[in-house]
Amino acid sequence: MIANSPIMLVDKSTAKDDKRSCGSGSLDFDIDILGQKLNLTVIVTHKQARLSDIVPLAQSLSNKITNLVIESMCSDGSCIPCTKGCSDCCHYLLPVSVPEIFYLREEILTGHLPQQKLLLRSCLLAAKNFLKHKPPGWLVNTDSTASPDTPVSLDLLSNWYSSLNVPCPFLCKSECIIYNQRPFGCREHFVKGSPRACKSRCGTAEVAQVPIQMSEVLAKLAASIEGTDIETVMMPVAMVWSEMNLFRHKRTWPTTTLIKCFIEIVRSMVLKNAETVMGYA
């Protein structure tokens, strides 16, 4: 899917030699991550794009950022037990942004038939399980002025959901079957510490801090472009939700408008988080 995307990210130094840029427009930008400057070019191959078309760009940028985070942690001597095939975090609730949901839907429907049927059935069962169980009353937010997606309420809700022992709909035999297209909440979640901490609760493990959360970037992007409130959907019901909102998936905008909005949000979040770390916020 990424190869056919109307939006692609490349390093600025190699942009002129990239054959995909022939006859296409491009936008240059740079950001500072962990003291390193990323000089990047976004290649535009179509004039119009949907929200889902921004996801490959976000994936490429996320990969570059998480690689820097991992390199930084490894240079400090930290152990990172998170690898493909590790599924200890796959029983928790995961909020997914609107562009990610539509992108995942495309990936599922363009897959070969046996896996497509398996994925759709798994998503339907996950939605039924999620809707069948109601969280305890003490988890229900009764404060009308509080956001339902605050970190505390989401963590408590996620811990409750994990007690139901309902795995992610994309988990099969302890492996993610959409690993290359997995949501950003999974891509950007790393722990450092004992590899036994997640499995047996022996030892200690600390969640690594990523400079920006790409799912938050895309949630803000969708809200800005569509003129709506910032929203996310919980993974178990994401595919069912997408079927109910296909009219939004079909909408298009000028590709450069989407990219400029994306870059602006990324830069503002990087600056905000940097100021917070330095103690200015």
N, C-alpha and C positions, 0 to 999 in steps of 0.2 A: 504493500500500500504506500509506503513512504516514497518509493521510486516514482510513483505516479502522482505524487502530491503537487499541487500548484504552488506550494511554499516549501523551500528547502534551505537549510542552514549550512554554510561552509566557512572555513577559515578565510579571512580576508586575503591572506598571502597567496592562497591557491585559487581564489575566485576567478581570476582571469583565465586560468588554464582549465577550469571546469567546463566541459562541453555543454552541460545543462544550461549554462548562462547565455549561450548563443541565442540572440534574438529575444532575450528576456530582460525584464527590468531587474534592478537590484537595489537594496538598501543596506548601507553600512552602519554598524553601531559597535560600541565597545562598553564593557562593564568591568568593574574591579571586584574580584572575588578572592577573599583570603590573601589580599596583597598582590594578587596577580591580575594583569589586565588581559581580558579576552577580546581580541579583535576579530569581529565576525561580519559576514555578509549574508544577507537573506536574498535568495534568488526567487523571483516571481515569474511563474510560467503561465498563469491565467489571470485575466482581469477581474473575475468574480470568484469568491470563495465562500464556503460555509464555515460555521463554527468548528466543525470537526476537522477542517483542513489545517487549522493552526496547530493541531496536536503533534504531528511529526516535527515541526519546528520546536515546540516545547520539549519534546523528547530529546532531541539533539542537544539543546541547551542544558537540559537537566543532566544528561550523561556527562557533559563537560564539567558541570559544577560538582556533581557527586564524585567524579574521578579526582578532582582537586581535594575534596573533603577526605576521601579515603587515603590519598597520598599524604595529606597532612597528618592524619591520625597514625598511619603506619610509620611515618618519620619520627613520631613521638613515642614509638614502641608499643602502640595500642594493638590489641588483638581484635579483629573483626570477624566473628563467627558466621555472619550472614552470607550465605551462598545459595545458588540455585539448588532447589531440592529441600531447603530448610522451610518448614511450614508451621513453626511454632506461633507465628503471629497471624496465621490465616483463619483464626476462629474469632477474631475481633471485628467489630463494625468498622467499615471503611467509608467515609464520605467521598463521593466522586463528583467532580464538576460536570456541568452540562456538556461542554465540548468533548470531554472524555467519554461520556456515556454514548453520544452519537458516533464517536470514532470506534468504540468497542462494538457497537451494533453493526457498523459496516464491516469490521473485521470478521465478525461471526458469520454474517450472511454471505460473505465472499469466500468462506472456507469450503473445503470439500464436504459433501453431503453427510457422511456418517458422523463426522465431528460436529457439524452444524446442528444436527438433530440432538446429539448428546449435550451440547452446550445450551441449546434452547430449553431442553427438558430440565437440565440442572438449574437454570435460572428460574424457571417456573416453580420448581420445588422449593428453591431457596426463598422466593417471594412468599409462597404459601406458609412456610415455616416461620418466617419473620412476622407475618401478619397474624398468625395463629396465636403467638405468644404476646402477652401484654406485660410491659415492665411494671415492677412493683410501684405502688403509689408514691413512695418516697423519692422515686426517680423522676416523677412528673413535675415539670417546672410550673409552679403556680404564680410566679412573679411575672406579670405582664410586661414589665419593663426590661426583663433580662432576655438576652439572646439565647435561643435553644441550642445554638451551636458553639457555646462557650466551651473552652477546653475542659473545665471541670465537669460539666453536665455530659459532654461527649465521652469523656473517660469513664465516668460512672456507668453510662448506658452501655458502653462497649464492654466493660467488665461483666455487667449483667448478661449481655448477649453471649459472651464467651462461655458462661456457665451452662448455656443450653447445649453446648458441644455441637453446634451446627457449623460445618466448615464453609469456607468461601465456595460459591457455585462453580468457580473455575479451578478448584483443587481436586485432583484425581490421583489417587494412590500417593498422596503426600507430595505431589508435584503440580506446579502451576501450568495449566495447558494453554495459557495465553501469556507466557512469561515475557516474550518480546514486546507485547502490547499491554502489559499490566499497567494499572493506574499509577499515578504519581505517588499516592500514599504508600504504595509498596516499593516503588523505585527509590524513593528518597528516605526510606526507613532503614536505619542501620543501628546496631548496638555495638558497643565496644566493651570487652571484658571477657569473662569466662564463657567458653562455648557450652558449658553445662548449665549455665544460669537459666536459660529459657526453657530447657527440657526438664530438668530435675529441680530447679530452684536452688541449686547448690552454687555457691560462688556469687559474684555480683556482675551485673551488666547495666550499662548506662546508655540511654538513647543518644545517638550522636545528633548534634545540631547542624542543620543544613542552612546555608545563608538565606535562601528563599524557598518557599514551598510552591512548587509549580501548580499544584491543584488550586491553591489560593489565587495565583496569578490568573488562571483560566476562569475561575469563578468570577473574579472582578472584571475580566475581559467581557464575558458573556453579559453581565449586568450592565456594563457601560454601553456595549454595542446594541443590546436589545432594549435598554431603558427600563430594566427591571431591578428588583432587589437581588442582592447576592444570594445565591442558592446552591446547595449541594444535595445529592440524593444518596441514601445509603445503598451500598453495593447489592445487598440481597434483592432489592426491588428495582434496581437501575434499569434492567432490560424491559421490565413491564412498564416502567415509567416512560421509557423511550418510545414504546409503541403508542402511548397515549399522547405523545407530544411530537409526532412526526412532522407536523406543520412547521415547527420551529427548526427542525433538522433541514428542511428544504429551503429555508431562507438563505439568501446570499447577500454579500456586501462587497464593495470594491476591496480587492485583496490588499492593496497598500494601506487602506484604512484599518483593516484588521491588524496588520503587521505593526503599524505605527502605534496603535493603541496597546498592543502587546509589549512592545519595547518600552513605552512610557511607563507602564505598570511595573515591569521588571526593574527598571532603573529606580523608580520611586521606592520600591520595596527593598532593594539592595541598600539604598541610602538610609532608609528608615532603620533597617536592622543593624547597619553599621553604627549609626548614632546610638542605638540602644546598647550595643556591646560596649561602646566607648563611654557610656554613662551620661550622654547628653539628653536622652529622652526622659 
